[in-house]
């Protein structure tokens, strides 16, 4: 085999390897990105926006104002659209048995990892489900970081399914017709607390 033929053969192998690596990276990036991009194609999009420390603090304050941590089973909390799990984990660290429901599989995995790292994995559960099909009747506290276009439909779901005396903490946007029992007004960190049946 001549030197020129060997060089062409080497270039051909290098080209195939480069093509395989590039294709593999493309597929991997697509698989990871789809759960983050897919919500934009739904009728109601609940984007992933991490809660700030001020927002977490406001949520915990709102829960305490609404009656604090009660004895079981009145301490079961649900975070709707739990994202990376920081609200669920903070609630567990403050005495709540906490669940999160999230459609993005990668965020669910990350949340479980974060809960284990924080040492609260026994007190939390994360479910990969569509929030509109997820039953909420067992929860005595519900937290939602919603978007304006979903609050009306979510209000209907809560009124139809939530148990009596359930505490609802809405962040960023209030519900259209429910009257809040408490409000923590801090601009983007605003929190409204509601009690079902009051």
N, C-alpha and C positions, 0 to 999 in steps of 0.2 A: 504494500500500500504506500503510495507516495505521500510526501509531507503535506501536499495541498489537499489530497483526499482525506487524510487524517484530520486536518484542520476543519474541513467542511463537516465531517462526521461529528467532531467535538462541538462545533457551533450548533449543529442540529440537535444534539442531546441537550446542550445548554438552553436552547430555545424552547424545547419541550418542557424542561424543568421549570423555566421561568413562566411559561404559559400555565402549567399545572398549579404553581404557587399562586399566581395572580388570580386564576379562576377560583381556587380554593378560598382565598381571602375575600373575593367578591361574594361568594356564596355565604361565607361566615358572617360578613358584615350585613348582608341582606337578612339572614335569619335573626340576627340580633336586633336589627332596626325595625322589622315588621311590627313587633308588639308596641313600639313607640309611635309608629306612623299610622297604624290601622285605625286608632280611635278617630282620626280626622275624617274618615269615610263613614262614620256612624251618624245617625240623626242627631244624637246628643253626645258631644265630645267632652270627656272629663280628662283634661291633660295632666301629665305628671309635672307638678311644681312642688319641690321639697318645702316642707313647713320650716319657717325660721324659728330660732329659739324664742323670740317674742311671741309668735303664734302658739307654740307649744305651751308656754307659760300662761297665755291667756285662756287656752282650752282647759288647763288644769285648774286655774282660778275659777272659771265658769262652772266646772263640775263641782268644786267645793262650795260655791255659792248656792248651787242647786241642791245641796244636801250632803256633800262629801261622800266618802266611801261608806257604803252601807254593808250590812252583813249579807252573805250569800242567801238567796240568789240575786239580790238587788244590786250586786256590784259587777254584773256582766256587761261589758262595753264593746261596742262595734264601731270601727272606723270604716266608713264607706269610701272606697277608692283610696285604700291605705298606702299606696305608693311604696316608698322605701321602708315603711313600718315605724317611723320615728314616733308618731302619736301613740300607736299601740304599745310600743316599748316604754315610752314615758308614763303612760297610764298604768302599765304593769308595775313599774318601779314605784308607783304611788298607791299600790294596793288593789288595783282593779284586775279582775280576770278579763283579758282583752283579746278581741278577735279583729282581724282585718280582712276585708274582701277587696280583691284587686284582680283585674283582668290580665295584666301584663305578667307573663310567667317569670321573666327575669327579675322583676321587682319582688315577686313573691319569694323566689329563691334567695334574693339578697336580704329580704326582711327576716326570713328564717335564720340566715347566717348572723345577721345583726342581733337578733334576739338571743341566740346562743352565746355570742360574744359578750352581750350585756348581762348574761346570767339569769334571764327571765324566761327562758324557753319553755319552762313548765307552766307558766302563767299566760302564754299567748298561743294563738293559732292563726294561721293565714290561709285563706281559701282563694283559689283561682276560679272566680265565678263572675258572671254578669250581675251587676248590682240590682238590675231590674227583676231578675229571677231569683234573687237570694232572699230567703225568709228572714224577717227581722223581729218576729213576735217574741222571741226569747230574751231580747236585750232590754235592759233597764236604762242604759245610756247609749246614745248614738251620736257620733261625731261625723261631720261632713265638711270637707273643703270643696264646695261646689262651684259651678259656673252659673251665671245669671239665667241662661236659657233652660237649665234643668230644674230650677228650684220649684216651679209650679207643679211639674209632674212628680217630683220627689215628695212634695208636700202631700199630694194625693196618696202616694204609696204609704207614707208615714201615718197619715190619718186612718187609712184602711187597715194597716197591719200592726202598728206599734202598740204595745201593751199600755194600759192606763197608768198614768204617772211616769211614763218614760221621759227621761230628760234628753232633749235634742240640743246639740251644740252646733250651730252653723257658723262657718268661718268664711270670710270674704264677701258673701252675699246673704241677705236675709230671705226668709220665705215671704211670698207675696201677701198672704192673708193671715197667717198665724201671728198672734201678738206675743212678743218676747217678754219673758219674766225678768230677764236681766240683759244688759248690754254692756260690753266692754268696747268702747269706741277708741280705736287707735289707727285710723286710716286703713291701710291694707291689712293690718292685723286685727281688724274688728271682729268681734265674736258676739253672736246673739244666742241666748239660752231660752229654750221653750220647754214647757211641760205639757205632754199630751193629756187631754182631758181636763185641764184646768180652765 
